[in-house]
């Protein structure tokens, strides 16, 4: 019961914040433009690429995806530290784990809300063109499942960054830097000419770009599932201990 009370508090805080609505507005503009650009590119001539692949594998998609995570998570703990409201949470009859998971759950809920309108793009496309956007349900479900998995992992990084500082800007910079570093680690194969097979396999294991590319084509691999869920659990575990350490210091 305490957990769901905290979760409602976090979700309500998002939708009562003008910043969240500004983020939602500009994020929808970017995803809308990304969908339009993908359809326009496919209209130039015959292509084996589906609309789903064109939407989930562009620079506009990844730029918006990476940039929005710090904006969602930067206030989670930092704002509580700065405003002093964290003291009421620390003295309330709730577990530290409930606080961490409620904040993470609120961020994840808002992240899902951000992407829900993109479903309308494909529905409108199918209605207007009388064609399936993905050709089959596999690529469609795979792309959104991978979107959720990667989002869960990146949000956990943002939670940890926010728990480490009382400054929201510093939290945003920290999470953006870590996420960007991890993202570009998966692109080493594009920058290193004489890459070994072992290094290529390792970088593909870290590559969110490759994971999304395979998922949007309907190719399922259990390794990204284990990878993202494991790292999400690790970063939430670290966030929990950072939050606990602040309780003991206070």
C-alpha positions in Angstrom: 0.0 0.0 0.0 2.8 2.4 0.9 4.5 1.7 -2.4 1.5 2.5 -4.5 0.9 5.7 -2.5 4.5 6.7 -3.3 4.0 5.7 -7.0 0.9 7.8 -7.4 2.8 10.7 -5.8 5.6 10.4 -8.4 3.2 10.0 -11.3 1.2 13.0 -10.2 4.4 15.1 -9.8 5.2 14.5 -13.5 1.8 15.6 -14.8 1.6 18.6 -12.5 4.9 19.9 -13.7 5.0 22.3 -16.7 8.4 21.0 -17.6 6.9 17.5 -18.3 4.3 18.9 -20.7 7.0 20.9 -22.5 9.1 17.8 -22.8 6.1 15.9 -24.1 5.2 18.5 -26.7 8.7 18.8 -28.2 9.2 15.1 -28.0 6.1 14.5 -30.0 7.2 17.0 -32.6 10.5 15.2 -32.9 9.0 11.7 -33.2 6.4 13.1 -35.6 9.0 14.5 -37.8 11.0 11.3 -37.6 8.0 9.3 -38.8 7.4 11.8 -41.6 11.0 11.7 -42.7 11.0 7.9 -42.8 7.9 7.7 -44.9 9.2 10.4 -47.2 12.4 8.4 -47.7 10.5 5.2 -48.5 8.4 7.1 -51.1 11.4 7.8 -53.2 11.5 4.3 -54.6 11.2 0.6 -53.9 12.8 -0.6 -50.7 12.9 -3.7 -48.5 12.9 -1.5 -45.4 9.5 -1.3 -43.6 8.1 1.8 -42.0 8.8 0.3 -38.5 12.5 -0.1 -39.4 12.6 3.4 -40.9 11.1 4.9 -37.7 13.3 3.1 -35.1 16.7 3.3 -36.8 17.3 6.9 -37.6 19.5 9.6 -36.0 16.4 11.6 -35.0 15.0 8.6 -33.1 18.2 8.0 -31.2 18.8 11.7 -30.5 15.4 12.1 -29.0 15.6 8.8 -27.1 18.9 9.6 -25.5 18.1 13.2 -24.8 14.8 12.6 -23.1 16.0 10.2 -20.5 18.0 12.8 -18.5 15.1 15.2 -18.7 12.8 12.6 -17.2 15.1 11.5 -14.4 17.1 14.5 -13.4 14.6 15.7 -10.8 13.8 12.3 -9.2 16.1 12.6 -6.2 17.9 15.9 -6.8 14.8 18.0 -6.4 13.9 16.2 -3.2 17.5 16.9 -1.9 17.3 20.6 -2.9 13.8 21.3 -1.6 14.4 19.4 1.7 11.4 17.1 1.1 13.6 14.1 1.1 13.6 14.4 4.9 9.9 13.5 5.1 10.5 10.5 3.0 13.4 9.4 5.1 11.4 9.7 8.3 8.1 8.3 6.9 7.2 4.6 7.7 8.2 3.4 4.2 11.1 1.3 3.1 14.0 2.7 1.1 13.4 0.2 -1.6 9.8 1.5 -1.9 11.0 5.0 -2.4 13.6 4.0 -5.1 11.2 1.7 -7.0 8.3 4.3 -6.8 10.5 7.0 -8.3 11.8 4.6 -11.0 8.2 3.4 -11.6 7.0 7.0 -12.0 9.8 7.7 -14.5 9.1 4.5 -16.4 5.3 5.3 -16.6 6.0 8.8 -18.0 8.5 7.3 -20.5 5.8 4.9 -21.7 3.3 7.8 -22.0 5.8 9.7 -24.2 5.9 6.8 -26.7 2.3 5.8 -26.7 1.3 8.5 -29.3 3.7 7.0 -31.7 1.3 4.0 -32.0 -1.1 6.4 -33.7 1.4 7.1 -36.5 1.4 3.5 -37.6 -2.4 3.2 -37.2 -2.9 6.2 -39.4 -0.4 5.0 -41.9 -2.2 1.6 -42.1 -5.6 3.2 -42.4 -4.5 5.7 -45.2 -2.3 3.3 -47.2 -4.2 0.1 -46.6 -0.8 -1.5 -45.9 0.8 -3.0 -42.8 3.5 -0.8 -41.4 5.7 -3.7 -40.4 4.5 -6.5 -42.8 3.9 -8.7 -39.7 3.3 -8.4 -36.0 6.8 -9.7 -35.1 8.8 -6.6 -36.1 6.3 -4.3 -34.6 6.2 -6.0 -31.2 10.0 -6.6 -31.3 10.7 -2.9 -31.8 8.5 -1.7 -29.0 9.7 -4.4 -26.7 13.3 -3.4 -27.3 12.3 0.2 -26.9 11.0 -0.7 -23.4 14.0 -2.7 -22.5 16.6 -0.1 -23.5 14.4 2.6 -21.8 14.3 0.7 -18.6 18.1 0.4 -18.6 18.7 4.1 -19.4 16.2 5.2 -16.8 18.0 3.2 -14.1 21.2 5.1 -15.1 19.3 8.4 -14.7 18.0 7.3 -11.3 21.5 6.6 -10.1 22.8 10.0 -11.4 19.9 11.9 -9.7 20.6 10.1 -6.4 24.2 11.1 -6.4 23.7 14.9 -6.5 21.3 17.6 -5.4 21.8 19.6 -8.6 19.4 18.6 -11.4 21.7 20.0 -14.2 24.6 17.9 -12.9 22.4 14.9 -12.7 21.2 15.4 -16.3 24.8 15.8 -17.5 26.0 12.7 -15.6 23.2 10.5 -17.0 23.5 11.9 -20.5 27.3 11.3 -20.5 27.0 7.7 -19.2 24.2 6.8 -21.7 26.0 8.4 -24.6 29.2 6.6 -23.7 27.4 3.3 -23.6 25.7 4.0 -26.9 28.9 4.8 -28.7 30.6 1.8 -27.3 28.3 -0.2 -29.5 29.5 1.7 -32.5 33.2 0.9 -32.3 32.9 -1.4 -35.3 32.2 1.6 -37.5 35.3 3.5 -36.3 37.9 0.7 -36.0 39.1 -0.6 -39.4 41.0 -3.7 -38.4 38.6 -5.0 -35.8 38.9 -8.6 -34.6 36.0 -11.0 -34.5 36.1 -11.2 -30.7 35.9 -7.4 -30.4 33.2 -7.2 -33.0 31.1 -9.7 -31.0 31.7 -7.8 -27.8 30.6 -4.5 -29.3 27.5 -6.0 -30.9 26.6 -7.3 -27.4 26.6 -3.6 -26.2 25.1 -2.1 -29.3 21.7 -0.7 -28.7 21.6 0.3 -32.4 22.2 -3.3 -33.5 19.7 -4.6 -30.9 17.0 -2.2 -32.2 17.8 -3.0 -35.8 17.3 -6.7 -35.3 14.2 -6.3 -33.2 12.6 -4.0 -35.8 13.2 -6.8 -38.4 11.4 -9.3 -36.2 14.7 -11.1 -35.1 14.5 -12.2 -31.4 17.6 -12.8 -29.4 17.5 -13.6 -25.6 20.9 -12.0 -25.0 19.7 -8.4 -25.1 16.9 -9.3 -22.8 19.3 -10.7 -20.2 21.7 -7.8 -20.8 19.3 -5.0 -20.2 17.4 -6.5 -17.4 20.6 -7.4 -15.5 22.1 -4.0 -15.9 18.8 -2.3 -14.9 18.8 -4.4 -11.7 22.4 -3.5 -11.0 21.9 0.3 -11.4 18.7 0.2 -9.3 20.7 -1.7 -6.6 23.3 1.0 -6.7 20.7 3.7 -6.5 19.2 2.0 -3.5 22.5 1.9 -1.6 23.3 5.5 -2.5 19.9 6.6 -1.1 20.4 4.4 2.0 23.8 6.0 2.6 22.2 9.4 2.6 19.7 8.2 5.2 22.5 7.1 7.5 24.5 10.3 7.0 21.4 12.3 8.0 
